[in-house]
Amino acid sequence: MSGNQPMLVLGGKYVLEMKDRLSGANLEFHYRLPIQAERDAYTKATVQHKGNKVRSKANVFTEQAALGKRVLMGFKKGPLADESGRIISSDKTDPDFNPDWKDLLEKYRPDLLAAVGQRVLKTTETAEEEGLFEVVEDFGEDPSNPLSGDTSKDAPDQTAPLPNA
């Protein structure tokens, strides 16, 4: 490969940098790409098939956050602190390591986990993709919806639904 060309390391670790609008902190998260079973579970949780119709869930925040939590491997130490204000680390060899760091993010900042989930889902794009899909109906929490209990039977379920992760 040429010197400056980006590389896709299969099975590698990737970095997502973002600025937190609440604190003003610059955050750096380390993540891995999801395996196919995780992508399938996300699709199963957010898309339903009924006959020749495909229905897409409009609000997928919970599923994005669950996927983000699964693929998140760590973060750059510095801007994240626990409830008492003590800096925490995701590195097991660091004296400030907090084994509950993912649970803390899930409890207080699921939006950060969702940002990671969004990143790993939208890893490629083509010019033709823009405007291809439009969500016209949310299958969310409507018990009167006859399709709300339908799930795709196209492939075996290899993982638990993401929100239960």
RAHUPE-V76860 format. One record per residue. PSI is psi in whole degrees, 0 to 359 (NA if undefined). Layout:
psi=PSI
psi=PSI
//
This chain:
psi=152
psi=159
psi=318
psi=2
psi=131
psi=152
psi=143
psi=108
psi=109
psi=126
psi=10
psi=183
psi=136
psi=163
psi=134
psi=117
psi=138
psi=157
psi=126
psi=120
psi=337
psi=314
psi=340
psi=1
psi=146
psi=122
psi=148
psi=115
psi=144
psi=131
psi=165
psi=161
psi=145
psi=149
psi=166
psi=322
psi=324
psi=321
psi=318
psi=317
psi=320
psi=314
psi=317
psi=326
psi=343
psi=353
psi=137
psi=144
psi=132
psi=106
psi=234
psi=15
psi=142
psi=124
psi=134
psi=135
psi=130
psi=317
psi=104
psi=20
psi=311
psi=316
psi=322
psi=317
psi=319
psi=319
psi=318
psi=318
psi=321
psi=319
psi=349
psi=128
psi=339
psi=188
psi=161
psi=127
psi=142
psi=292
psi=346
psi=134
psi=157
psi=186
psi=332
psi=358
psi=5
psi=129
psi=137
psi=161
psi=152
psi=0
psi=118
psi=337
psi=354
psi=139
psi=339
psi=14
psi=133
psi=113
psi=345
psi=18
psi=322
psi=321
psi=324
psi=317
psi=317
psi=321
psi=313
psi=331
psi=61
psi=341
psi=327
psi=319
psi=320
psi=324
psi=320
psi=315
psi=318
psi=317
psi=314
psi=339
psi=325
psi=69
psi=342
psi=160
psi=155
psi=162
psi=329
psi=341
psi=333
psi=124
psi=13
psi=322
psi=144
psi=128
psi=118
psi=344
psi=136
psi=131
psi=6
psi=234
psi=45
psi=98
psi=342
psi=352
psi=119
psi=342
psi=355
psi=334
psi=355
psi=135
psi=153
psi=136
psi=15
psi=326
psi=150
psi=147
psi=115
psi=349
psi=164
psi=154
psi=141
psi=318
psi=339
psi=6
psi=NA
//
